[in-house]
């Protein structure tokens, strides 16, 4: 076996003062180095070793190894382009210092394994010559660490554009590129589609102004001009990928769409838009043919509104959103009660008593005298003019306001949102030792994994620290006593439970409680389209906000808050905290004890989903087969109606069926509650009996479920 060797002379650096200046400017190490000693930036010699004479260096810092997929990709690359980067090796030596003929691969183990894979597949010989760089001057561990530690990965945007250059500039197909880089053709096509996005948007992604999910949403269409148009329209609103994807693919907008409800068909037509109508269209029905115009009108109207709020109320910033940005990661400040003067409080008390007296006197009269009605209106206006809560000026100066377009086409104002850079940090001297030790853990303590080495006892003199084992022993005894004490006090146990669940609801963790209770809350929009704009979801968000306004901003203050509530308010808070943990989502077919209990809970609460859901095209009819639609018609209206409409195409059938199904308040089986289903009347209309599900026309929320209004919680 012969090993060929050739010395590689690197480019010489400037000598003397110039060389020292370069080193100083680069902030390199000042101890002796290859650059300061030789003036060269390269070190080592090149040698050619047979592949079967290369071994893994035991000083290679990568112990976990490479995945099979990585080795496959590197093998494909080497087969297509050869070995671009030389492995760094050092000769294997015997105890006496003589070489064994083998080389240890210090940097480039992945390349060695890729070459061995090619040899195993008989694509290259086992003795294929491999050009290597021999480095015995630097520490092997340092060389290996440097290669893996100092390397910066390629930005994904650069990867997308590089694949596109290979395809368009060099004429390589997806299959060819995939074979040369060891990936699947599907991966290449994805990269090519992303690389075809407008260059301005790719640069914004590279600069951090766009996320990968947003860029992927733009790639759903190859119309670059439309991509840029959508971005310019929504840039200030930080659009969700779903919003971008809809804007890129939408051809028409239904007249019942929440955006149309917000801007109005009249404004759309006045701006030059066209409405498509057909035989099934009512006065305000049909489709709007210019989605871009609809979006522009919505953005302009929302922007004007939020700017007025910002200017009138003094917020630091403002923003609009077409969809609620769940997971926004912003903190929040809330308005504080405004203390009225004693004179005004007395006036309000007198006005309230007068209002109640007039109500008692004239309550049974249908047509009130004009002077009485005028006086009642005057009292209402007088009481309404008082500001009962307001934001602190310091909070206004650091927080913002945004407007979100609701499911019903109504704008929803969200105030007091604080970006991370504007969150006030607690002074260092206000942080106690317990808080500093708490870190970001989940609040568990006293276990074997805790790194508690010693605990100082407080008292006079220098006391010897207690051992960690003794500390755990003592606190275990205390925990047992505390458990027994709490089990003897059911009322206090409810307070402690409410406190623990409230911490999970409003602070994201139970760090400030010793109860090992965690209540998760599944993010329902991940499972269903339109859930976040449903009436029930919106009502829960409102309820959360009502409690959040009153809950303390610091977890440590939550206990005093819960203790200070009256019994009804505390029960209402507990009900909300428990309710938010309900998970009745059926992601797969079949049943389970969890879903069986969901049915029991629905029956116990008399859940009536007709108050929160309707069988519209978007929510149900457009997502099921024609047979499902006809079956629903036969059940909710009549079999004759279903038979009469069965000859229509699905789109026309949905347009005809939706008004009848919505009016009948029909529900699919998955949304029905057993206790609300009434058996058909043999003498009446069976379809109508089932459609109403046994509830009155006016649906009332269960008693006791509404939380008190902000500021009205009575303290004991």
C-alpha positions as CSV (number, residue, x, y, z in Angstrom):
1,X,0.0,0.0,0.0
2,X,1.4,3.4,-0.9
3,X,0.3,6.7,0.4
4,X,1.0,9.7,-1.8
5,X,1.8,13.0,-0.2
6,X,2.1,16.6,-1.3
7,X,2.6,19.8,0.7
8,X,0.0,22.5,0.1
9,X,1.3,26.1,0.4
10,X,-1.5,28.4,1.5
11,X,-1.6,32.1,0.4
12,X,0.8,34.2,2.4
13,X,-0.6,36.9,4.5
14,X,1.0,40.4,4.7
15,X,3.9,40.5,7.1
16,X,4.8,42.9,9.8
17,X,2.5,45.7,10.8
18,X,-0.1,44.9,8.2
19,X,-0.4,41.3,9.5
20,X,-0.7,42.5,13.1
21,X,-3.4,45.0,12.1
22,X,-5.5,42.3,10.4
23,X,-5.3,40.1,13.5
24,X,-6.3,43.0,15.8
25,X,-9.2,44.0,13.6
26,X,-10.5,40.4,13.5
27,X,-10.3,40.2,17.3
28,X,-8.4,36.9,17.0
29,X,-6.5,35.2,19.9
30,X,-3.2,36.8,20.7
31,X,-1.4,33.7,21.8
32,X,0.9,32.0,19.1
33,X,-1.0,30.7,16.1
34,X,-0.4,29.3,12.7
35,X,-1.1,32.8,11.2
36,X,1.3,34.7,13.5
37,X,4.1,32.1,13.2
38,X,4.1,31.4,9.5
39,X,2.0,34.1,7.9
40,X,-0.1,31.4,6.3
41,X,-3.8,30.8,6.7
42,X,-3.5,27.1,5.8
43,X,-1.8,24.3,7.7
44,X,-1.1,20.6,7.2
45,X,-0.4,18.6,4.1
46,X,-2.6,16.8,1.6
47,X,-2.4,13.0,1.4
48,X,-4.3,10.4,-0.5
49,X,-5.5,7.5,1.6
50,X,-7.4,4.4,0.4
51,X,-11.0,4.5,1.7
52,X,-10.5,1.3,3.7
53,X,-7.6,2.9,5.5
54,X,-9.7,5.6,7.1
55,X,-11.0,5.2,10.6
56,X,-13.1,7.2,13.0
57,X,-11.0,9.4,15.3
58,X,-11.9,8.6,18.9
59,X,-11.3,12.4,19.6
60,X,-14.1,13.3,17.2
61,X,-16.5,15.4,19.4
62,X,-19.7,14.2,17.6
63,X,-20.7,11.2,19.7
64,X,-24.3,11.0,18.7
65,X,-23.5,10.3,15.1
66,X,-25.3,11.2,11.9
67,X,-28.8,10.0,10.9
68,X,-29.2,7.6,8.0
69,X,-31.0,10.3,6.0
70,X,-28.0,12.7,6.3
71,X,-25.6,9.9,5.2
72,X,-27.9,9.1,2.3
73,X,-27.9,12.8,1.2
74,X,-24.1,13.1,1.5
75,X,-23.6,9.9,-0.5
76,X,-25.8,11.2,-3.3
77,X,-24.0,14.5,-3.3
78,X,-20.5,12.9,-3.4
79,X,-21.7,10.5,-6.2
80,X,-22.9,13.5,-8.3
81,X,-20.2,16.1,-7.5
82,X,-17.3,14.3,-5.9
83,X,-15.8,15.2,-2.5
84,X,-15.9,19.0,-2.3
85,X,-14.5,19.4,1.2
86,X,-11.5,17.4,2.3
87,X,-11.7,15.4,5.5
88,X,-9.2,16.4,8.1
89,X,-7.2,13.4,9.4
90,X,-4.2,12.5,11.6
91,X,-2.0,9.4,11.1
92,X,-2.7,6.5,13.4
93,X,0.5,5.8,15.4
94,X,1.8,3.0,17.4
95,X,3.2,3.3,20.9
96,X,6.7,4.0,19.5
97,X,5.4,6.8,17.3
98,X,5.5,5.0,14.0
99,X,2.6,5.2,11.6
100,X,0.3,2.1,11.2
101,X,-0.8,3.1,7.7
102,X,-4.3,4.1,8.8
103,X,-5.6,7.6,9.2
104,X,-8.0,8.8,11.9
105,X,-10.8,11.1,10.6
106,X,-10.9,14.1,12.9
107,X,-13.3,16.2,10.9
108,X,-15.4,14.7,8.1
109,X,-16.8,11.5,9.7
110,X,-20.1,12.0,7.8
111,X,-18.2,12.1,4.5
112,X,-16.3,8.9,5.4
113,X,-19.5,7.1,6.2
114,X,-21.1,8.3,3.0
115,X,-18.1,7.0,1.0
116,X,-18.4,3.6,2.8
117,X,-22.1,3.5,1.9
118,X,-21.2,4.0,-1.8
119,X,-18.5,1.3,-1.5
120,X,-21.0,-1.0,0.1
121,X,-23.4,-0.5,-2.8
122,X,-20.5,-1.2,-5.2
123,X,-20.7,2.3,-6.7
124,X,-17.0,2.9,-5.8
125,X,-14.1,0.6,-4.9
126,X,-13.4,-0.2,-1.2
127,X,-9.9,1.1,-1.9
128,X,-11.0,4.3,-3.7
129,X,-8.4,7.1,-3.2
130,X,-9.6,9.8,-0.8
131,X,-7.8,13.1,-0.7
132,X,-7.3,14.2,2.9
133,X,-5.8,17.1,4.8
134,X,-3.3,15.9,7.5
135,X,-3.2,18.1,10.6
136,X,-1.1,17.0,13.5
137,X,-0.3,20.5,14.7
138,X,-3.8,21.4,16.2
139,X,-5.5,19.4,18.9
140,X,-7.8,16.8,17.3
141,X,-10.7,17.7,19.7
142,X,-10.3,21.4,18.8
143,X,-10.4,20.7,15.1
144,X,-13.5,18.5,15.4
145,X,-15.3,21.0,17.6
146,X,-14.4,23.9,15.3
147,X,-15.9,22.2,12.3
148,X,-19.2,21.4,14.0
149,X,-19.5,24.5,16.3
150,X,-18.5,27.4,14.1
151,X,-20.5,26.4,11.1
152,X,-23.6,28.5,10.4
153,X,-26.4,26.7,8.5
154,X,-27.6,28.0,5.2
155,X,-30.7,30.2,5.5
156,X,-33.7,28.4,4.1
157,X,-34.4,31.3,1.7
158,X,-30.9,30.8,0.1
159,X,-31.7,27.1,-0.2
160,X,-35.0,27.8,-2.0
161,X,-33.4,30.2,-4.5
162,X,-30.4,27.8,-5.1
163,X,-32.7,25.0,-6.0
164,X,-34.6,27.3,-8.3
165,X,-31.4,28.4,-10.0
166,X,-30.5,24.7,-10.6
167,X,-33.9,24.1,-12.1
168,X,-34.3,27.3,-14.2
169,X,-30.7,28.2,-14.9
170,X,-29.2,24.8,-15.4
171,X,-32.3,23.0,-16.7
172,X,-32.2,20.3,-14.1
173,X,-35.5,18.5,-13.4
174,X,-36.9,17.8,-9.9
175,X,-35.9,14.1,-10.1
176,X,-32.3,14.9,-11.2
177,X,-31.9,17.5,-8.4
178,X,-33.3,15.0,-5.9
179,X,-30.9,12.3,-7.0
180,X,-27.9,14.7,-6.7
181,X,-28.8,15.8,-3.2
182,X,-30.3,12.6,-1.7
183,X,-33.8,13.9,-1.1
184,X,-37.2,13.0,-2.5
185,X,-38.6,14.8,-5.6
186,X,-41.4,16.0,-3.5
187,X,-39.0,17.9,-1.3
188,X,-37.4,19.5,-4.3
189,X,-40.7,20.5,-5.7
190,X,-41.6,22.2,-2.4
191,X,-38.3,24.1,-2.5
192,X,-38.9,25.1,-6.1
193,X,-42.4,26.4,-5.3
194,X,-41.0,28.4,-2.4
195,X,-38.2,29.7,-4.5
196,X,-40.7,30.9,-7.1
197,X,-42.3,33.3,-4.6
198,X,-41.8,37.0,-5.4
199,X,-38.2,38.0,-4.6
200,X,-39.3,40.9,-2.4
201,X,-41.2,38.4,-0.2
202,X,-38.3,36.0,0.0
203,X,-36.1,38.9,1.1
204,X,-38.6,39.9,3.8
205,X,-38.5,36.2,5.0
206,X,-34.7,36.4,5.0
207,X,-34.9,39.6,7.0
208,X,-37.4,38.2,9.5
209,X,-40.4,40.2,8.4
210,X,-42.2,37.0,7.2
211,X,-42.4,33.6,8.8
212,X,-41.9,30.4,6.9
213,X,-45.6,29.6,7.3
214,X,-46.6,32.9,5.8
215,X,-44.2,32.3,2.9
216,X,-45.6,28.9,2.3
217,X,-49.1,30.4,2.2
218,X,-48.0,32.8,-0.6
219,X,-46.6,29.9,-2.6
220,X,-50.1,28.3,-3.0
221,X,-50.3,30.5,-6.2
222,X,-47.6,31.3,-8.7
223,X,-49.0,34.7,-9.5
224,X,-46.2,36.9,-8.2
225,X,-48.0,40.2,-8.7
226,X,-50.9,38.9,-6.6
227,X,-48.5,37.7,-4.0
228,X,-47.0,41.2,-3.7
229,X,-50.5,42.8,-3.8
230,X,-51.7,40.6,-0.9
231,X,-48.6,41.3,1.2
232,X,-48.9,45.1,0.7
233,X,-52.6,44.9,1.6
234,X,-52.1,42.9,4.9
235,X,-48.5,43.8,5.9
236,X,-49.4,46.0,8.8
237,X,-52.0,43.4,10.0
238,X,-49.4,40.6,10.4
239,X,-51.7,38.2,8.5
240,X,-52.2,34.6,9.6
241,X,-51.2,32.0,6.9
242,X,-54.9,31.1,6.6
243,X,-55.7,34.7,5.7
244,X,-52.9,34.8,3.1
245,X,-53.9,31.4,1.6
246,X,-57.5,32.5,1.3
247,X,-56.6,35.8,-0.3
248,X,-54.3,34.0,-2.8
249,X,-56.9,31.4,-3.9
250,X,-60.3,33.1,-3.4
251,X,-62.2,33.8,-6.7
252,X,-65.5,35.0,-5.2
253,X,-66.8,36.1,-1.8
254,X,-70.2,35.1,-0.6
255,X,-72.5,38.0,0.3
256,X,-73.0,36.4,3.8
257,X,-69.2,36.6,4.4
258,X,-68.3,38.5,7.6
259,X,-66.1,40.9,5.5
260,X,-69.1,41.8,3.3
261,X,-71.2,42.2,6.4
262,X,-68.6,44.7,7.8
263,X,-68.1,46.9,4.7
264,X,-71.5,46.5,3.1
265,X,-72.4,45.5,-0.4
266,X,-73.3,49.1,-1.2
267,X,-69.8,50.3,-0.4
268,X,-68.4,47.4,-2.5
269,X,-70.5,48.3,-5.5
270,X,-69.8,52.0,-5.0
271,X,-66.0,51.2,-5.2
272,X,-66.6,49.5,-8.6
273,X,-67.2,45.9,-7.5
274,X,-69.6,43.5,-9.3
275,X,-72.1,41.2,-7.6
276,X,-73.0,37.9,-9.3
277,X,-76.6,36.9,-8.7
278,X,-78.6,33.7,-9.6
279,X,-82.1,32.2,-9.2
280,X,-81.5,31.3,-5.6
281,X,-80.2,34.7,-4.5
282,X,-82.3,36.8,-2.3
283,X,-82.2,40.6,-2.2
284,X,-78.7,40.7,-0.6
285,X,-77.5,37.3,-1.7
286,X,-75.1,36.3,-4.4
287,X,-71.3,36.4,-4.8
288,X,-68.9,39.3,-5.0
289,X,-66.5,38.8,-7.9
290,X,-63.5,40.9,-6.7
291,X,-62.0,39.4,-3.4
292,X,-59.1,41.8,-3.6
293,X,-61.4,44.8,-3.5
294,X,-63.3,43.3,-0.6
295,X,-60.1,42.8,1.4
296,X,-58.9,46.3,0.5
297,X,-62.2,47.9,1.7
298,X,-62.0,45.8,5.0
299,X,-58.4,46.8,5.7
300,X,-59.1,50.5,5.0
301,X,-62.1,50.6,7.2
302,X,-60.5,48.7,10.1
303,X,-57.3,50.8,9.8
304,X,-59.3,54.0,10.0
305,X,-61.2,52.8,13.0
306,X,-58.1,51.6,14.9
307,X,-56.2,54.8,14.2
308,X,-59.1,56.8,15.6
309,X,-59.0,54.7,18.8
310,X,-55.3,55.2,19.1
311,X,-55.5,58.9,18.6
312,X,-58.5,59.4,20.9
313,X,-57.3,57.2,23.8
314,X,-53.5,57.8,23.5
315,X,-52.2,54.3,22.9
316,X,-48.5,53.8,21.9
317,X,-49.4,51.7,18.8
318,X,-52.3,50.2,16.9
319,X,-52.9,47.2,14.7
320,X,-55.6,45.4,12.8
321,X,-56.3,41.7,12.4
322,X,-58.8,39.9,10.1
323,X,-58.5,36.8,12.3
324,X,-57.8,36.7,16.0
325,X,-54.0,36.1,16.4
326,X,-54.1,33.3,19.0
327,X,-50.7,32.7,20.6
328,X,-49.7,36.3,20.0
329,X,-47.4,36.2,23.1
330,X,-48.3,39.8,24.3
331,X,-48.7,40.8,27.9
332,X,-51.7,42.9,28.9
333,X,-52.6,45.7,31.2
334,X,-56.2,46.4,32.4
335,X,-58.1,49.6,33.3
336,X,-58.2,50.5,37.0
337,X,-61.3,51.7,38.9
338,X,-61.8,55.5,39.0
339,X,-62.6,56.8,42.5
340,X,-65.4,59.3,42.4
341,X,-65.8,62.1,44.9
342,X,-68.1,61.8,47.9
343,X,-70.5,64.4,46.5
344,X,-70.8,62.6,43.2
345,X,-71.3,59.2,44.9
346,X,-74.2,60.8,46.9
347,X,-75.7,62.1,43.7
348,X,-75.5,58.7,42.0
349,X,-77.1,57.1,45.1
350,X,-80.0,59.5,44.9
351,X,-80.4,59.1,41.2
352,X,-80.4,55.3,41.5
353,X,-83.1,55.4,44.3
354,X,-85.2,57.7,42.1
355,X,-84.8,55.4,39.1
356,X,-85.9,52.4,41.2
357,X,-88.8,54.2,42.7
358,X,-90.1,55.2,39.2
359,X,-89.7,51.6,38.1
360,X,-91.8,50.3,41.0
361,X,-94.5,52.9,40.4
362,X,-94.8,52.6,36.6
363,X,-93.5,49.1,36.0
364,X,-96.9,47.6,35.3
365,X,-97.9,50.4,32.8
366,X,-97.3,49.6,29.1
367,X,-97.4,53.1,27.8
368,X,-95.4,55.4,30.1
369,X,-96.3,59.1,30.3
370,X,-93.9,61.2,28.3
371,X,-92.5,63.0,31.3
372,X,-91.8,59.7,33.1
373,X,-90.0,58.2,30.1
374,X,-88.0,61.4,29.7
375,X,-87.0,61.4,33.4
376,X,-85.9,57.8,33.2
377,X,-83.8,58.5,30.1
378,X,-82.2,61.5,31.7
379,X,-81.2,59.5,34.8
380,X,-79.7,56.8,32.6
381,X,-77.7,59.4,30.7
382,X,-76.5,61.1,33.9
383,X,-75.3,57.8,35.4
384,X,-73.7,56.7,32.2
385,X,-71.5,59.7,31.9
386,X,-69.3,58.7,34.8
387,X,-66.1,56.9,34.0
388,X,-65.9,53.9,36.3
389,X,-62.6,52.7,35.1
390,X,-59.7,54.0,33.1
391,X,-56.2,53.1,32.0
392,X,-53.2,54.5,33.8
393,X,-51.3,57.1,31.6
394,X,-48.1,55.1,32.0
395,X,-49.8,52.0,30.6
396,X,-51.2,54.0,27.7
397,X,-47.7,55.1,26.9
398,X,-46.3,51.5,26.5
399,X,-49.4,49.5,25.4
400,X,-51.3,49.3,22.2
401,X,-54.8,48.6,20.8
402,X,-55.9,46.4,18.0
403,X,-59.2,45.7,16.2
404,X,-60.2,42.2,15.2
405,X,-63.0,41.4,12.7
406,X,-65.4,39.1,14.5
407,X,-67.3,36.1,13.2
408,X,-70.5,38.3,12.9
409,X,-68.8,41.0,10.9
410,X,-68.6,43.3,13.9
411,X,-65.2,44.9,14.8
412,X,-63.9,43.9,18.2
413,X,-61.5,46.2,20.1
414,X,-58.7,44.8,22.2
415,X,-57.0,47.3,24.4
416,X,-53.9,47.2,26.7
417,X,-51.7,44.8,24.7
418,X,-48.0,45.1,25.7
419,X,-45.1,44.0,23.4
420,X,-42.2,42.1,25.0
421,X,-39.8,45.1,24.8
422,X,-42.3,47.2,26.7
423,X,-43.0,44.9,29.6
424,X,-41.9,46.4,32.9
425,X,-39.3,44.4,34.7
426,X,-39.4,44.1,38.5
427,X,-36.5,45.8,40.2
428,X,-33.8,43.4,41.2
429,X,-34.0,44.3,44.9
430,X,-37.7,43.3,44.9
431,X,-36.9,39.7,43.9
432,X,-36.7,37.5,46.9
433,X,-34.5,34.4,47.2
434,X,-37.4,32.1,46.6
435,X,-38.3,33.8,43.3
436,X,-34.7,33.7,42.1
437,X,-34.5,30.0,42.9
438,X,-37.9,29.2,41.3
439,X,-36.5,29.7,37.8
440,X,-38.7,28.6,35.0
441,X,-39.7,25.2,36.5
442,X,-43.1,23.9,36.8
443,X,-43.3,24.3,40.6
444,X,-42.5,20.8,41.7
445,X,-40.3,20.7,44.7
446,X,-38.9,18.3,47.2
447,X,-38.2,15.4,44.8
448,X,-35.1,13.4,44.5
449,X,-34.1,15.3,41.3
450,X,-33.9,18.7,43.1
451,X,-30.4,20.0,43.3
452,X,-30.7,21.2,46.9
453,X,-27.4,20.9,48.6
454,X,-27.7,22.9,51.7
455,X,-30.2,25.2,53.5
456,X,-29.3,27.9,55.9
457,X,-31.4,28.1,59.1
458,X,-32.3,31.6,60.1
459,X,-31.5,32.7,63.6
460,X,-28.7,34.1,65.7
461,X,-25.1,33.2,65.0
462,X,-23.6,31.2,62.3
463,X,-25.6,27.9,62.1
464,X,-24.4,24.9,60.2
465,X,-26.4,24.3,57.1
466,X,-28.9,21.4,57.0
467,X,-28.3,18.6,54.6
468,X,-30.5,18.2,51.6
469,X,-31.7,14.8,52.9
470,X,-32.8,16.2,56.2
471,X,-34.6,19.1,54.5
472,X,-36.5,16.7,52.3
473,X,-37.3,14.6,55.4
474,X,-38.7,17.5,57.4
475,X,-40.7,18.9,54.6
476,X,-42.2,15.5,53.8
477,X,-43.5,15.3,57.3
478,X,-44.9,18.9,57.0
479,X,-46.6,18.0,53.6
480,X,-48.4,15.0,55.3
481,X,-49.6,17.3,58.0
482,X,-50.7,19.9,55.6
483,X,-52.6,17.3,53.5
484,X,-54.5,16.1,56.6
485,X,-55.3,19.7,57.7
486,X,-56.7,20.6,54.2
487,X,-58.8,17.3,54.1
488,X,-60.5,18.4,57.3
489,X,-61.5,21.8,55.8
490,X,-63.7,21.3,52.6
491,X,-64.3,25.0,52.2
492,X,-60.7,25.9,52.3
493,X,-59.9,23.0,49.9
494,X,-62.3,24.5,47.4
495,X,-60.5,27.8,47.8
496,X,-57.1,26.1,47.2
497,X,-58.5,24.3,44.2
498,X,-59.9,27.5,42.7
499,X,-56.6,29.2,43.3
500,X,-54.6,26.5,41.6
501,X,-56.8,26.4,38.6
502,X,-56.9,30.2,38.3
503,X,-53.1,30.3,38.2
504,X,-53.3,27.8,35.2
505,X,-56.0,29.9,33.5
506,X,-54.4,33.4,33.9
507,X,-50.7,32.8,34.4
508,X,-50.1,29.7,32.4
509,X,-48.7,27.6,35.2
510,X,-49.2,26.6,38.8
511,X,-45.8,27.7,40.1
512,X,-47.3,29.8,42.9
513,X,-49.2,26.9,44.5
514,X,-48.1,23.8,46.3
515,X,-51.0,21.8,44.9
516,X,-49.9,19.3,42.2
517,X,-52.8,20.2,40.0
518,X,-52.5,21.1,36.3
519,X,-55.4,22.0,34.1
520,X,-54.7,22.0,30.4
521,X,-56.9,23.7,27.8
522,X,-56.9,22.2,24.3
523,X,-56.6,24.8,21.5
524,X,-59.8,24.1,19.7
525,X,-59.1,26.1,16.5
526,X,-56.5,23.4,15.8
527,X,-59.3,20.9,15.4
528,X,-62.1,22.8,13.6
529,X,-62.4,25.5,11.0
530,X,-64.2,28.6,12.2
531,X,-64.2,27.5,15.9
532,X,-62.5,30.7,17.0
533,X,-65.3,32.8,15.5
534,X,-68.2,30.7,16.8
535,X,-70.5,32.4,19.3
536,X,-69.6,29.9,22.1
537,X,-65.8,30.5,21.6
538,X,-66.3,34.3,21.5
539,X,-68.4,34.1,24.7
540,X,-65.7,32.2,26.5
541,X,-63.1,34.7,25.4
542,X,-65.3,37.5,26.8
543,X,-65.7,35.6,30.0
544,X,-62.0,35.1,30.3
545,X,-61.4,38.8,29.7
546,X,-63.9,39.8,32.4
547,X,-62.0,37.7,34.9
548,X,-58.6,38.7,33.7
549,X,-59.4,42.3,34.3
550,X,-60.0,41.6,38.0
551,X,-57.3,38.9,38.5
552,X,-54.0,40.2,39.9
553,X,-51.1,40.5,37.4
554,X,-48.7,38.7,39.8
555,X,-49.2,35.0,40.6
556,X,-48.3,35.6,44.2
557,X,-51.3,37.8,44.7
558,X,-53.8,35.3,43.4
559,X,-54.4,33.7,46.8
560,X,-55.5,36.9,48.5
561,X,-57.7,37.6,45.4
562,X,-59.5,34.2,45.6
563,X,-59.9,34.4,49.4
564,X,-61.4,37.9,49.1
565,X,-64.2,36.8,46.7
566,X,-67.7,36.2,48.0
567,X,-69.0,32.6,47.8
568,X,-70.9,33.1,44.6
569,X,-68.1,34.9,42.8
570,X,-65.6,32.3,43.8
571,X,-67.9,29.5,42.6
572,X,-68.3,31.3,39.3
573,X,-64.5,31.6,38.9
574,X,-64.1,27.9,39.7
575,X,-66.8,27.0,37.2
576,X,-64.9,28.9,34.4
577,X,-61.5,27.4,35.3
578,X,-62.9,23.9,35.3
579,X,-64.9,24.5,32.1
580,X,-61.9,25.6,30.1
581,X,-60.3,22.2,30.7
582,X,-63.2,20.3,29.0
583,X,-62.0,18.3,25.9
584,X,-64.7,16.6,24.0
585,X,-62.9,16.6,20.6
586,X,-63.2,13.4,18.7
587,X,-60.2,13.4,16.5
588,X,-60.7,9.7,15.4
589,X,-63.6,7.4,15.0
590,X,-64.8,5.3,17.9
591,X,-65.6,6.0,21.5
592,X,-63.6,6.3,24.7
593,X,-64.4,6.9,28.4
594,X,-63.5,10.5,27.9
595,X,-66.1,11.0,25.1
596,X,-68.7,8.9,27.1
597,X,-68.2,11.3,30.0
598,X,-68.6,14.3,27.6
599,X,-72.1,13.0,26.7
600,X,-72.9,12.7,30.4
601,X,-71.7,16.2,31.0
602,X,-73.7,17.5,28.0
603,X,-76.9,15.9,29.4
604,X,-76.3,17.2,32.9
605,X,-75.9,20.8,31.5
606,X,-78.7,20.5,29.0
607,X,-76.3,21.6,26.3
608,X,-78.2,23.1,23.3
609,X,-75.9,23.6,20.4
610,X,-78.6,25.4,18.3
611,X,-77.6,28.5,20.3
612,X,-74.0,28.3,19.0
613,X,-74.0,26.5,15.6
614,X,-76.0,26.5,12.4
615,X,-75.9,24.1,9.4
616,X,-74.4,26.6,6.9
617,X,-72.4,25.8,3.8
618,X,-69.0,26.7,5.4
619,X,-69.7,24.8,8.7
620,X,-71.3,21.7,7.4
621,X,-73.2,21.5,4.1
622,X,-70.2,22.2,1.9
623,X,-68.1,19.6,3.7
624,X,-70.5,16.6,3.4
625,X,-71.9,14.6,0.5
626,X,-75.0,15.3,-1.3
627,X,-76.7,12.4,0.4
628,X,-76.0,13.9,3.8
629,X,-77.7,17.2,2.7
630,X,-80.8,15.3,1.4
631,X,-81.0,13.3,4.6
632,X,-80.9,16.4,6.7
633,X,-83.6,18.0,4.6
634,X,-85.8,14.9,4.9
635,X,-85.4,14.9,8.7
636,X,-85.7,18.7,9.3
637,X,-88.3,19.7,6.7
638,X,-89.9,16.7,5.0
639,X,-89.1,13.7,2.8
640,X,-91.1,15.3,0.0
641,X,-88.8,18.4,0.0
642,X,-85.7,16.2,-0.1
643,X,-87.1,14.2,-3.0
644,X,-88.1,17.4,-4.9
645,X,-84.6,18.9,-4.6
646,X,-82.6,15.6,-5.2
647,X,-82.2,16.4,-8.9
648,X,-80.2,19.6,-8.2
649,X,-76.5,19.8,-8.5
650,X,-74.8,19.9,-5.1
651,X,-74.1,23.7,-5.1
652,X,-77.6,24.5,-6.0
653,X,-78.9,22.0,-3.5
654,X,-76.9,23.6,-0.7
655,X,-78.2,27.1,-1.7
656,X,-81.7,25.9,-1.5
657,X,-81.4,23.7,1.6
658,X,-79.4,26.0,3.9
659,X,-82.2,28.5,4.7
660,X,-84.6,25.7,5.6
661,X,-82.1,23.8,7.7
662,X,-81.0,27.0,9.6
663,X,-84.6,28.0,10.2
664,X,-85.4,24.5,11.5
665,X,-82.4,24.6,13.8
666,X,-81.3,21.2,12.6
667,X,-78.3,19.6,14.2
668,X,-76.2,16.6,13.1
669,X,-76.1,13.7,15.5
670,X,-72.6,14.6,16.9
671,X,-74.0,17.9,18.2
672,X,-77.2,16.6,19.7
673,X,-77.8,16.2,23.4
674,X,-79.8,13.1,24.4
675,X,-81.9,14.9,27.0
676,X,-83.0,17.5,24.4
677,X,-84.1,15.1,21.8
678,X,-87.9,14.6,21.7
679,X,-89.6,11.6,20.2
680,X,-91.7,12.4,17.2
681,X,-95.4,13.1,17.8
682,X,-97.4,10.4,15.9
683,X,-100.1,13.0,15.3
684,X,-97.8,15.8,14.3
685,X,-94.8,16.6,12.1
686,X,-92.0,14.2,13.1
687,X,-89.4,16.2,11.3
688,X,-90.3,19.4,13.2
689,X,-90.2,17.6,16.5
690,X,-86.7,16.4,15.9
691,X,-85.5,19.6,14.4
692,X,-86.4,21.7,17.5
693,X,-84.6,19.2,19.7
694,X,-87.1,19.8,22.5
695,X,-86.1,23.4,23.3
696,X,-88.0,26.6,23.4
697,X,-87.4,29.2,20.7
698,X,-85.6,31.5,23.1
699,X,-82.5,29.7,24.4
700,X,-81.4,30.8,27.9
701,X,-78.0,30.2,29.4
702,X,-77.9,28.0,32.5
703,X,-78.4,30.0,35.7
704,X,-75.4,31.0,37.6
705,X,-72.9,30.7,34.8
706,X,-72.4,34.4,34.1
707,X,-69.4,36.0,36.0
708,X,-70.0,39.3,37.7
709,X,-69.2,42.4,35.8
710,X,-65.8,44.0,36.3
711,X,-65.6,45.9,39.5
712,X,-68.7,44.4,41.1
713,X,-67.1,41.5,43.0
714,X,-68.0,41.8,46.7
715,X,-65.2,41.1,49.1
716,X,-66.0,39.3,52.3
